[in-house]
Amino acid sequence: MQRFVPKFKETITDMNNEYRNLLRAFKVKDTRVEYLNTFEQALALNCNFPLWENERYFRITNKYPLPEEGYTSLKKFKLYLMLYFYVMRDAGLLNREAEMAEQDWNKRTDAFGGSA
């Protein structure tokens, strides 16, 4: 397995700031789609894989698409926050090494403690 070596990127600060903005918006129930879209752009710059080709991202965004503009439900906003957490973890952006090998997500334990 290859080791993921973090490199300094000026885009990390932007991603962290946009993530904080998402959390603040969620806290006050401000569920504007533009916040999610802006964070996705910052996240995509920092992933070690194409965000839009990530299996988890692809599956969730196709099953639960966001409106073009305006607001989404609080439940869907939270779903996208959870999705971003997993994508950041997959990319090694949350203090852990990225797993470079192909993974079968259906065989992994889900976020709520159940097993496949």
N, C-alpha and C positions, 0 to 999 in steps of 0.2 A: 504494500500500500504506500502510495506517495504521501509525503508529509506536506501539509499546507503551511506555507511560510507567509505570515502576514507582512504586508508591505505598507508603508505610509501612503495614504491617499488623502488628498485634500477633500475628497468627496465624503469621507466618513463623518466629518463634522456636520455637513449638510444633512446626511441621513439621520444622524442622532438628533439634530434639531427638529427635523420634520417628524420623527417618531415622538418626541416630546409634545409637539403640537397635536398629534393624533390623540395622545393620552389626555391632554388638557381638553380637547374637544369632546372626547368620550365622557369625561368627568362631568361636563356641563350639558351633555346630551345634544351637542351640536354635530349632527351627522351629515355634514355636507360632503358630497361625493368628491369635490375638488381636493379636499384634504387627503383622501385615500389615493387619488390619482397622482398628486404631487409626491406623496411618500413613495409610491411605486417607482416613480422615475429616479428618485434618489437611491432607493434600494437596488434597482437594476444596475446602477453604476458600480455597485460594491459587491455584487455577487460574482463568484468564480464560475458561473454558468449562466446561460441566457435565461433570465427570469421567466419569459413567456414560454419557454420550453420545459420548465420544471414541471414534472408530472403532477405534483400536489397542487401547484398554482393553477395549472391548466384544468385540472379536474374541478376544483372549487369555483373558479371564475366562470367556467362554462355552466355549471349546475346552478350557481347563484350569481348571475350577472348584475352589475351595478347599472343604474340609470345613467344616461349620457351626462346629465347635469342635475343640479338641485340636491335633494336630500334622499337618504336611504333610511331604512328602519334602524333602530338602535340594535336590534338583534343581528342584522346583517353587518352593521358597522363592527360589532364585536367579533363576528365570524371572521371578517377580514383582518382584524387585529391579531386574532389567533393564527390565521394563515401566515401573516407576516412574521410572527414569532417563529413558526416552524421553518419558513424559508430562510430566515436569518440564521437559525440553528443549522440547517442543511448547508449553508454557505460558510459556516465557521465564523460567523460574525458575533457570536455570543460566548466568547471565552472557551471555545473548544475547537478542536481540529475538525476541518471539514472531511467528510468521508468521500473519498474520490471514487470509490467503486460504485457500480450500479447497484441500487437497492430495490428490493421488492417491498414496497410500503404496505401491501396487503398482509404481509406476514408479521409486521411490527405491532407492538402494543399500541393501542390508540390512546389519545390524550386523556381519556376518562377512566383509565385503569383496566379496561377490558382487553382480552387478547383475541387475536384473529384465529 
